[in-house]
């Protein structure tokens, strides 16, 4: 029984260390944020990202529809992001970067938008900074933003 309790305590300690490490990593702003060749960047191979750009539409786990500009303005989109708990970090009128902090584990996720006025769209990308799976949080976040609009 003593060995069992020691093993459980060790596993809890390892889990706590892993949690603290990931939480600290999620608070570091990634260096590769922003537009790349005028587009939002690709999602990584992990399933913790969604993106509406054409280059992400081949993968169902990453694909999500863009927002029609006729349904919402850039200003309204910023308002909805802040109402939903996002913090706008950068906005130059064509590119917007906001962060959302998950309620339970306090991980930071990045939401990026690109105004495509020529096609009447706002492209959106939402991704976790750390981990492999996000349990669908980023897709739910984008869907929730769209539902408010």
C-alpha positions, -999 to 999 in steps of 0.1 A, spaced: 0 0 0 29 23 8 44 18 -27 10 25 -43 7 58 -25 42 68 -34 36 60 -71 3 80 -71 21 109 -54 49 108 -80 24 107 -109 6 137 -94 39 155 -91 49 148 -127 15 159 -139 18 192 -119 53 199 -133 40 192 -168 10 215 -163 32 243 -149 57 239 -178 30 241 -205 12 270 -188 45 289 -187 52 281 -224 17 293 -234 23 328 -221 53 333 -245 41 350 -277 50 330 -307 75 346 -331 57 335 -363 24 354 -358 12 377 -385 6 375 -422 29 354 -443 29 364 -480 -4 383 -473 -22 352 -458 -28 338 -423 -3 310 -417 -10 273 -421 -22 253 -391 4 228 -377 -2 191 -381 -17 189 -346 -55 192 -343 -54 223 -321 -60 249 -349 -86 260 -373 -82 284 -403 -104 297 -430 -77 304 -456 -78 283 -488 -46 265 -479 -63 250 -448 -94 238 -465 -79 205 -476 -80 192 -440 -114 188 -424 -99 191 -389 -84 225 -397 -110 239 -422 -136 265 -411 -156 290 -432 -146 326 -434 -168 354 -422 -188 373 -448 -179 410 -447 -215 419 -456 -227 403 -423 -203 422 -401 -178 450 -401 -142 450 -389 -152 472 -360 -181 449 -349 -157 419 -351 -133 436 -327 -162 444 -304 -174 407 -304 -139 395 -297 -136 416 -266 -171 408 -255 -162 371 -257 -131 376 -234 -104 383 -260 -77 408 -257 -67 426 -289 -29 428 -291 -26 442 -326 -49 458 -352 -37 476 -383 -71 476 -401 -62 446 -423 -47 422 -397 -59 416 -362 -42 395 -334 -61 388 -302 -55 364 -274 -79 343 -254 -70 326 -221 -87 293 -213 -107 294 -181 -95 262 -164 -58 258 -172 -51 295 -181 -35 285 -214 -32 313 -240 -46 308 -275 -41 331 -305 -69 344 -328 -59 361 -360 -81 378 -386 -73 390 -421 -95 414 -439 -100 403 -475 -121 433 -487 -117 423 -524 -136 391 -518 -158 404 -491 -144 381 -464 -128 381 -430 -105 351 -427 -99 338 -392 -74 315 -376 -75 303 -340 -48 281 -325 -34 269 -292 1 279 -284 10 246 -267 -1 210 -266 -14 187 -293 -51 186 -286 -74 214 -276 -106 193 -272 -122 214 -299 -118 247 -280 -105 267 -310 -133 255 -334 -159 262 -307 -144 297 -301 -146 306 -338 -181 291 -341 -192 311 -310 -179 343 -325 -198 337 -357 -230 329 -338 -228 362 -319 -225 380 -353 
